[in-house]
Amino acid sequence: MMFRYGGLGNSWACSMIAGLCLFAAWMNHAMAASNVAAIESAVAAYKTIGTLRKQLPIDGGAIAAAYTGALQTLTQEIDTANSLSLDSDVLAAIDDIKSDHAPALAAQALDKTLQRVFYQAIWNRIAAIRDQFKTGTTVALTAMLDEAVAAFQAISATVARENQVLTADRQAIEAGSNPGLDAEINDHFSKVRVALSKSNPDEDFITVQVARYAIRMSLARAYYIAVLREVSGAIEHRNTDPEETSIEQKEGEVFYRVIESLVARGNPAGSLRIKAQLTGDASTIVADEIVSELGKGFIGRVAAEINGQANAIKEKDRAGAMAEAAGAKYFARVLLPDLELRLGAADRGSLENELENLLTASNSVDAPKSEQARNAISAMLTKYENALNRAKYEVVQHTPIVENALASYQAIDILRNQASIDADAIAAKYAGDLQQLTQLVDQIYGQTIDQDVSAAIARVKSGTQIALALQVIDKSLQKMFALVVYNRVTLVLEQFGNLSADALALEWDRAYTAYSAIAKTANKEDKVLSSDKQSIVSGSDPDLDYQITAAFIQGKRAFDKTDAGDAQTLALARENIVVPLIRSFLTGVLREVQGIIESRTTDVDEAREKQIEGDYFYRIVEGFIAQDNPSGSNQIKAQLTGGLSNVVADKIVSEISKGILGQVERSMHQIEANFGSDKNQAVLALERLTLYSGIFLSDLGQRLNTGKRANLENAIRDLKDAINTGNTARAVALRSIMTVILAEYESKLL
């Protein structure tokens, strides 16, 4: 046995963390932890480590000694301030070097993680200067600036590098012109220093706000460029030097962590694609896709800033409007070289002009000109987004029964939403290929979907509880299509070695066609427990529809069987179709629970309709919860079929999470069972663990704290490295972290 596991509910697991906590705030940005001299010492230690890691063999003991002291103190400060675990990452990398576990990869992880420490130290101090400008003294604020300047010395060489852009054929990455980001950052440091004299407080505050964006976004752009530089190297070397390629992938992966939050906020599924390419088989790296997903993420940041500018202008907040306009400008600058490649120099120039117009309009608090600039910027961003290479699946091999069933379902969807319901038309659309496919699914899985749909159509014809019956028809057919997707993608995986590429593609196309019927359910925002745990509210959009579409595309690329890793690629793609579908239907359950609670005291008929929807949504995924939480599953069903007043949001969320925790535990056991014998199966189990845990991560963060959530995510991420390098000791440590956090989370559930 690789490691012993005692279950998620053990009380000892909770006691292990009873003495640990994260500060809710970080003492005015934790300035007490550092001063200029301390940061200069940290920079010196980082440079010493830089020399040591390039020696052969690498002296892990000497690196550990250099890290201990000012550099580790700064790292721990950043961990506390930003809910990160960089100190653990650094120590793990040092341990890998000492133990000779892929030391070259560990050295890169060490270096890039420490760069992130300094990057974040600058971000935090510039933010602190802005936040404390009106109340802080010039001396205190200047001290923070001096610390930021000192920290910048550690990463100035990375920031000073030339741009990286797609080649004309979009197949690789090449060096572009040097944007001079290091000089720009130093220039804005100087502007902030002058502004801290507060000789004209209002204007000086605006200077600080604008410089904050300029400095932070220039840093982000530098690491955006760094990611692409490593992608370039990986593509260049993947057919000639596997060892160098793996190092470059690792560098790209850790560099990406620096800017991941900026990309994932606007493009969560695209961020997953980027990470998958940076941590998977190098043959799957597609330069245009990575650049496009990065672009989509930063488009979201520009859009957020111009929305902020609109709100500030509405409030006649000149300082706020200028800050947001500056944010839009500096976020957009990350995209400009790629935008020029795709749209041309004229469009780039137009966007740059409109961004400057937005700043000018903000300065004069001119609402009409602000709106004009915002509209022009939005239009250009839309044009750029449409030119990106993002996941689009094309069905090549058409099959009448599935396509006709899809068309009939879509027609029924229109009919059931009309003011006057034509039951005969619904019955006519159901008869034929849609009913035939439903009956086939019933035979395969022992279901009664056809019986349920036919009975519901009969109720519509008789005028009995029409609204409820229409929901039964829709959700029952969604279940049927979900089972078709599951059946076909599973068949393709199981028969991968036996079927031809064309035969595999035919079944995959059938699966995608069936998925098209339920894509609207996957394309919904997340639903989470409200802060008072009394209801359900909207969360962020996980973009599950795009994640599933991208997985269909990735899986199809494996059908030519030209690469040794194609079977694994297909297996990972299947998990990224099936589990997000499960998640989308569970989200559907919570969406209806929200409707029940909001309507049950004001509109009983509406609440009953939501309850039916929730019940039938839950039937689609019931097995995934009941497998490990049968009693909890029964309680969910009882709430979705019983009295409206008995629906308790916290209880439903808790029982869903308990069932998913069982899936996570099963995945952990599968990792353990395959750790030393079958790396592919261990990685596949880890993918399932990642996807299933994503279902309850938001709830975990709310019930525990964001730090615990980050620690769990980081442990899952690092476990992949441990699997790939066969590092049992690291896996044991990570498993322990995960077990403790999951046990604590389970203890907080009803």
N, C-alpha and C positions, 0 to 999 in steps of 0.2 A: 504494500500500500504506500502510495506517495505521501499521503497525509491523512490524519484522522479527522473525522467530521462528526460533531455531536449534535447537529440539528440547529435550526434557526431560533428555537424558543428557549434555549438554555439560559438560566438566570445568571450563570457565571459569566456569560458573554457580555451581559449588560454591566456587570460590576467592573469589568476590565476597563470600561471607559467612564466610570462614574467620576473619576477625578480629573477628566479632561474637559476643556471648554475652549470656545473661540470668543474673542472679544466682540461684543455687538458693534462697537465702534472702535476705532484704533487710536484712541487718545490723540485726537487732532492729527491723524495720519502718522502716528507713531514716531514723531520726530525725536522723542527721547531716546529711541534706539540707535540713532545715527547722528553724526555730525560730519563736517567736511573731512576731518582727519580720519575718522573711522571709515568713511567711504573711500577715501584715497588708499587706505590700507587694504580695503576689500578689492579695489581695482588692482593693486600691486599683487595681491594673492592670486587673483584671476589670471594675470599675465604670467605669473610663475607656473600656474597650472597649465597654461597654454604652452609653455616651453616643455614641461614634463610630459604632457600627453603626446608630444611628437617624437619622444625618444623611444627607442626599442632596446630591450623590452620596456614597457611602461611601468614606472614605479608607483604602484597604487598607494603604498605607505607614505611616500613623499607627497603625493597629491592630497591624501587625507590630512596630513599635517598642515599643508598650505591652506586647505579649506577651513580647518578649525580656527576660530577666532572671528575677526571682523567680517569675513565673507560669509561665514555661516550665520552670524548674527543678522546680517542684512537679509539673507535668504529667509530666515525665520520671520523677520519683520514683514516681508512681502507675503509670506504664507498667511500670517495672521490678518493682514490688511485686506487681502484679496481672496481669501478662502481657497488657497492653493496648497499644493503639497510638494513644492519644489525642493525643499530640504530632503524629503524622503527620496525624491527622484535622484538627487545628487548622490546621496549616500548609497543608494542602490547601484548607481553606475560605478561608484568607487569600489563597492564590494565585487561587482562583476570584473573589474580590472584586476583586483587582488586575486580573485578566484580563477582568472583566465577564462571567463565566460565571454566570448566574443569581445575581447578588449577593445578592438578598433571601433566597433559599434558603440560600446559603452563610452569610449572617449568622446565620440561625437555627441552622444546624448548629454554627457557632462558639460561640454563646452556650450552647446546651444541652450541648455537649461540655465546655465549661469548667465548667458547673454539675456535671457528672459528676465532674470532677477534685476539686472541693471535697467533694462527697458522699462519694467514695471515701476522701478524706483523713480525714474524720471517722470513717468505718467502721474504717479501719485503726488509727487512734489509740485508739479505744475498745476495739478488739480487743486492741491491744498492752497497754493498761492492765490488762485482764482477765488476759491471758497472763502478764504480768510482775508481777502484784500481790504475789505471795508473796516474790519475790526483789528487786524494785525498791525504791528508796528513795522516800519520800514526795515529796521534791523532784523526782526524775526523773519520777515518775508524774504529778505535778501539772503539770509542764512539757508533757507530752503532752496533758493535758486542756486546758491553755491554748491549745495549738495547735488542738485540735478546736474549741474555742469560737471562736477567731479565724476558722477556716475556715467556720464556720456563718454568719458575718456575710455571706458572699457569696451564700448561698442562702436566707436566712431569709425573704425576700419570697415565694419560691415555696412554702416550707413553710407560710407563714401563710395560704394561700388557702383559700376555702371548699370544702366537699366537692362532688363531682360524682356524680350518680346517674341511673339510668334514669328516664325519664318514665313515667307510669302506663301508657301504651299501649306502652311499651318500644321506641318508634321513634326516640327521640333521647335526648340527655343534657341534664340541667338542673342548675343550682346547688342544693346543699342547705345544711344548716347548717354553720357553721364548727367543725371539731373542735378548733381551738386547738393544732395540732401544734407550732407554734413555741414557745408557752409551755410545753408539756409537755416538749419537748426541753431547754429552758433549766432547767426544774425538775429534771430528771434529771442535767443537768450539775452542778447544785448538790449533789445527793445524792452524786454520785461524789466531788466535792471534799471533802465532809465525811468520806466513807468512807476517803479516801486518808490520813487521819491515823492509821489503823490502831489506834484506841484499843480496839477489840474486833475483832481480825483476822478471826475466823471469820464474824461477822455482817457486817462491812464487806465481806468478799469476796462474800458473797451479795448485798449491796446493789449492788456493782459488776456482778455477773453479771446481775441483773435489769435494772439501768439500761442495760446494754449492749444487751439486747433492746429495751427501751423506746425508746432513742435510734435505733438502727438501723432498727427496724421503723416507727417514726414517720416517719423519712426515706423509707423505701420506700413507705409509704402516701402521702406527699406527692407522690411521682413517679407512683404509680398514679393519683392524682387528676389530676395534670398531663396524663397521657396522655388521660384521659377528657375533660378540658377542650378539648384540641385536636380530639378526635373530635367533640365537640359543635360546635365551630366549623366543621369540615369539612362536617358534615352540613347545618348551617345555610346555608352559602355555596355549596355545590357546584352549585346550579342558577342562581346569580346572579353569582358572582364567582370564576371559575376561578383567578385569580392568588392571591387570598386563601386559597382552598381548598388550593392546592398548598403554600403557606407553612405552613398549619396541619397539613397532613399531615406535612410535614418536621419540624415541631416535635414532633408526636406520635411520629414514628418515632425521633427522637433521644432524646426523653424515655424511650421504651420501652426503649432500649438500657440505660438505667440499671438497670432492674428485670428485664430479660430473663432473666438467669440464675435468678432466683427463680421465675419462671413456668415456664421451659422445663424445669427439673429435674423438676417433677411433671406437666408437660403439654407435651411436646416438639412434638407435631403441632399442638396448639392454638396454641402460640407461633408456629409457621409461618403459621397462619391470620391471627393478629394482624398479623404483619409484612407479609403479602401485602396486607392491606387498607390498611395505612398507607403502602405504597409503590406500590400499583396504582392503577387507575382509581377515582376518588372515588365513582363510582356503586356500587362493590362494598362500600362500608363499611356494615356492619350493626351498629348500636350494641349490640343485645342479644347478638350473637355475640361481640363484643370483650369485653364485660363478663363473659360466661359463660366464655370461655376464660381470662381473667384469674382469675376465681373458681376454676376447676378447678385452675389452677396453684398458687394460694395454699392451696387445700384440701390439696394434697400437702405443703406446708410445715407446716401445722398437724398433719397426721397424723405427719409425721416427728418433730415435737417431742413429741407424746404418746407415741410409741414410745420416744423417748429418755428420757422421764420414767419409763416402765415399767422400763427397764433400770437407771436410777439408783435407783429404789425397791428393786428386787431386790438391788442392791448396798448398800442402806442408805446411799446417798450423798445426804445432805440437800441440800448445796449444789448438786449436779448436778441433783437432782430439781426444786428450786425454779427453777433456771435454765431447764430444759426446759419447765416449766409456764409460766414467764413468756414463753418463746418462743411457745408455743401461744396464749397470751392475746393477745400483740401481733400475731402473724400473723393470728389470727382477726379482730381488730378491723378489718383491711382489708376484710373481707367483710361485716361486720355490716349496713351500710346496704342492700346489695343483698339480703342474706338476709332482712331485714325486709320489703323490697318483695315478695319472692317467697313468703315463708312467713308473714309477719305479725309484729307486735310481741311476741306471747306467745312464739313460738319464739326470737326474738332474745333476749328476756329469759332464757329457759331456758338458752340456750347461754352467755350471759354468766355466769349463776349457776354453771353447771357448770365453767367455766373458773376462776372464783374458788375453787370447791370443790377443784379440782385443785391450786391453789396452797396452799390450807390443808392439804390432805392431804400435800402435799410437805413443808411446813414441819414437820409432826408425824411425817413418815415413816410414814404410815398406809397400808399396802398395800391393805387391803380398800376403804377409801374412795377411794384413788387409782384402783383398777380400776373402781369404780362410776362415778366422774366420767369416766374415759376412755371407758367404754362409752357413756355418755350423749352425750359430745361426738362420738364416732364416728357414732352413730346420727343425730345432728342434721346432721352434715356430709354423710352419705349422703342424707338427705332434701333438703338444699340442692342437692347435686349433681344429683339427679334432677329438680330444678326448673329447672336451667340450660338454656339454648337451645344445645345442642351438636348436632353433625352427626348427623342420622338420615335415612337415605335410604328413600324409600317407592316401591316399584315400583307404577306405575299401570297400565301396559299389559302384560298378561300374555300370555306365549307358551308354549303347551304343550310344545314340544319341549325348550326350555331348562329350563323348570321341572320337567318330568318327568325330564330327565337329572339335574338337581340332586338331586331326591328319590331317584332310584335310586342315585346316588353316595353320598348320606348313608346310605342303607340298607346299601350294601356296606361302608361304614366301620364300621357297627355289627357287621355279620356277621364281618368279618375280625378283630375284636377279641374275639370270643367264645372261650371255652375250647375248645369243640368246633367246628371249622370245617365249615360246610355248603357245600360247593363247588357243589352244584346250586342252592342258593338264590342264591349269588353270580352264577352263570351266568344265572339267570332275571332277576335285577335288571339285569344288564348288557344282556341282549337287549331290544330295543325302542328307545325314544328315546335312551337313553344311547349305545348302540352306533351308532345312526344319526347322532347328532351327532359322534361320534368319527370315523366314516367320512367325514363331510363335511369335517371339519378335515383329515384325511389327504389328501383330494383337493385342497384349497386350498393346503396347505403342503408337499405331497410327503412326508408323514410315514408311519410304519408303526405308529401308536399302537394301532389296532384289532388288528393282528397281534400286537403285544407283549402286549396285555391278554388276547386269546383264548388265546395260548400259555401265559400265566401261569395262567389259569383251568384249562387242561388239566393243568398240573403240580399244581395244588391237588387236582384230581379224582384224579390218579394217586398222590397222596401223596408227590410228589417235591419236596424242599426247599420245603415249604409256606410257612414263614416268609418266605423270600426271595421266593417267587412273590407272596405277598400284598403285599409292599412294591412289587414291580414294578407290580402292578395299581393301587395307590393313587397312586404317583408318576406313572405314565403318564397316569392320568386327570386328575391335577392339571395336567400339561402341557397336556392337551387343553383344559381350562377356561381356562388362562392364554392359550392361543392364541385362544380365543373372545373373551376380554376384549380382547386386542390387536386382533383383527380388527374388532370392532364399534366400539370407540372411535376407531380409525383411519378407519373408514368414515364415521362421523359427522363427523369433522373434514374429511375430503376432500369430503364431499357437503353441507357446511353451507349453502352458497349455493344448492343445488338442491332440497333436501328441505324439506317443511313442518315446522312445529314438532312436530306429532304423529308424523310419520315419524321425525324425529330422536329424539324421546323414546322411541319404540318400540325403536329399536336401542340406545339408551343403557340402557334398562331390561333388555334382553337381556344387555348387558355386565355390568350390576350383578348380575343373577341368576347369571351364570356366575362372577362374582367371589365370590359367597357360598359357593361350593364350596371356595375356597382361602383364604378370609379367616382361617381358623385358622392357616395358615402365616404370613400377614402379621402376625398378632397374637402375635409371639414376641419375647423379649428379644434384644438384640444378642449376637453372639459375636465375641470378639477374641482375639488372640494373648496367651498368658500372658507374664508379665514375663520369664521365662527363655527364652521362644520355643520351648518344647518341646511345648506343648499349646495347647488352646483353652479359654477360660473365658467365663463370662457377663459381659456388659457391661450398660449401662443399657437400658431399654426405649425404642426410638425411636418406638413407637406408630404403626407403619406402617399398621396396619389403619384407624386413625382418620384418618390423613392421606389415604388412598385414598378412604375414605367421604366426607370433606369435599370432595375433588376431584370426585367424582361429583355431589355437590350443586351445587358451583360451576359445573360444566360445564352442568348442566341449566338453570340460570338464564339461560343465553345463548340458549336456543332460540327465544325470542320475537323476537329480532333487533331489539330496540328501541333498542339502544345501539350506537354506532359501534365500540366496543371488544369487542363480543360474540364475534367470531371469535377475537380474541386471548385472551379469557377462556377460551374452549373449548380453544384450543391449549395454554394453560398447564395447564388441568385434565387434559388427556390426558397431559402429561409427568408430572404428579403422581400419575397412576395407573400408568403403564407403568414408570417408573424405580423407584419404591418396590416394585413387584412383583418386578422384577429383583433388587433388594436383598434382598427377603425370601427368595427362593430361594437366593441366594448365602449368606445367613445360615443357611439350611437345610443347605447343603453343609458349612459349618463346624461346625454342631451335630452332624452325623454324624461328621465328622472327630474331634471331641472324644470321641464315643462309641467310635470305633475305638481311639483311643489309650488310653482308660481301660479298655477291655475286652480288648484283644488278647492280654494275657498271662494273663488269668484266665478268660475266657469267649469262646472263639474263635467259637462259633456266634453269639453276640450281636454280636461285632465284624464278622463277615461280613454280618449283617443290616444293621448300620449302614453298611457299605461299599456295599451295594446301594442303600440309601436315598440315600447321598451321590452315587453314580454317576447315579442317575435324577434327583435334584434338579439335578445339574450339567447334564444333558442339556437341561433346560428353558431354561437361560440360556447354554449353551455358546457360541452365536453372538456374544454380546455381549463375550466374552473373546477368542475365537478371531479375531475380526475384526482386532484389533490386536496380538494375542499368540498366533499359531497354535502355535508351538513350546511355549510355556508351557501352553496349553490341552491339548496332547497329553500333557504331563507330568502335569497334574492328572488326566486320564483314566487314565493308566497307574497312578497311585497308587490311584485309586478302583476299579481292576479287578485289580490285581496282588497281590503278597504284602502281608500286613498290616504286616509289619515295615518295609516301604518307605514307609509313610505318614509324611510329614514336615510337621508343621503349618506351620512357617515357610515352607516351599517353596510350599505350596498358597496361603497368604495372599499371598505375594509375587507369584505368577503371576496371581492374581486382580487384585491391585492394578495390575500392569503392564497388563493388559487394560483396566481402568477408566481408567488414565491415558491410554490411547489415545482413549477416549471423551471425556475432558476436553480433550485436545489438539484433537480434531476440533471440539468446541464453541468453543474459543478461535479456531480458524480461521474458524468461521462468524460469530462476533462481529466479527472483523476484516473479513470480506467484506461484512458488512451494516451496519457501523458508521455510515457516512455516507449510505447509500442507503435502508435499511429498518430503522427503529428497532424495529419490532415483532419482526422476525426476529432482530435482535441481542439483544433482551430474552429472546426464546424460547430462543435458544442459551445465554444466560446462565443461564436456569432449568435447562436440562439440565446445564450445568457445575456448578451448585450441587448438584443432586440426585446426580449421579454422584460428585462429590468427597465428598459425605456418606458414601459407602460406605466410604472409606478414611481418613476424618478421625481416627478413634480410633487407628488404626494409625500414622498419620503423627505424631500427638501423642506416641505411645509411642516411636517410633524416633528422632524429633528431640526436641521438647519442646513443652510446652503453649504457650509463647510463639510458636513457629513456626506452630502450628496456629491460634492466634488471629490472627496476622498474615495467614495465608491466608484465613481466614473474613472478616476485615475488608476485604481487598483485593477479594474477590468481591462483598461487600456494596457497597462504594464504586464498583465498576465499573458498577453499575446507574445510579447518579447520573451518572457520566461519559457513559453512553449516552444517558440522557434529556436531558442538557444539551448533548450534542455536544462534550464537552470532550476533544479528541484527546490533548492533552498529559497530562492526568490519566489517560486510558486507557493510554497508553504506560507511564507510571510504574507503574500498578497491574499491568499485564501483566508488567513486569519483576520486580516483587515475587513474583508468582505463579510465574513461570518459574523463578526461583532456588530457591524453596522446593520446588517439585515436582521439580526436578532433584536437589536434595539428598535428597529422600525416595526417589526412584528409585534413587539410588546406595546407599541403605541396604538395599534389597531383595535377597534371594538371587538 
